Amino acid sequence: MTITLELPENAAAVLRNAWDDLSRATLESLAVEGYRSGRLSCAEVGKMLGHAARWESEEFLAAHHAWPGTTRQELESDLATLDRLRSS
């Protein structure tokens, strides 16, 4: 899929100066946000970015501080476990 973005020239110039390859930086940003939001799996990020192995994707995501979001159920379960451990 090809996506075309229109940016104001001043923003495009700032971003081009920040990143050598603006297209790649945009693709990586989408991959990171897709993973953080839980819409993309680590495997899908790897395919999207052309990684040869899962560890490449894991290292990439860790370097971008991208951790999948926690659901309400997971949080409530973790809090219940903490309460149980504290009362032991």
N, C-alpha and C positions, 0 to 999 in steps of 0.2 A: 504494500500500500504506500502510496506517495501522499504526503501531506505538505501543503504549502502554507507558510505563515507570512503575514504581512506585519512588519515591525516599523515603527517610526525610525527614520534614518539615524537619529541621535542614539536611540536605544541599541540599534543594530551595531553601530560603531563601538559603543561601550562594550557590548557583549563580544564582538569580534576581537577586541583588544584583550579581553579576559580569557578567552578560549581560542586556541589556534583553529580548531575545527568546530564551528558553531553548529553544524548539522549533527555531528557526533555528540556534542554536549547536550543538544536538545533531545536526542534519542536516549541518552543515558539518564537525563532528568525524568523523562517519561517512564523509563524502566524503574527508577528508584521510587517515584510516586506511585506507580502501579503496584509495586511490591508492598510499600508502606500501607497502602489502603486495603491490601488484601485482595486486590483484583488480579494480580499476577503472582504466580508461584515462582520460586527460585529457578525452576527448570525453564519456565517461560521467559524469564529475564535472560537466562543463558542463551536461549534460541534467538531472542530479540537482538542481543548484543554480539552474537557469533562466538560465544565462549565454547571452548573445546571440552571442558570438564566442569562438573558441578562446583568444585572448589574455587574455580575462577569467579563464578557468579557469587559464591559466598564471600570471597575476599572483596570483590567489588562492592557488594551490598554493605559489608562491615565497614569498609573505607568511607562509605557515604552515610554511615550511621543509620542505615535503613533496617528497621526491624518491623516485622509484621505487627499490625495493630492487635490489641488485646480486646476480646469480646467482653461484654458485660458478664456473661456466664463464667468465663475464665477468671475474671477479676473477683467475682463473688466466691468462686471456689477457692482461689488463692487466699482470700481474706478469711474464709472459714477455716482453712488449714492453719493459717497463722494463729487464729484465736485458739484453736485446739492445741497447738504446740505451746502457746503461752500458758494455758491452763494446766498443762501436764506437770 
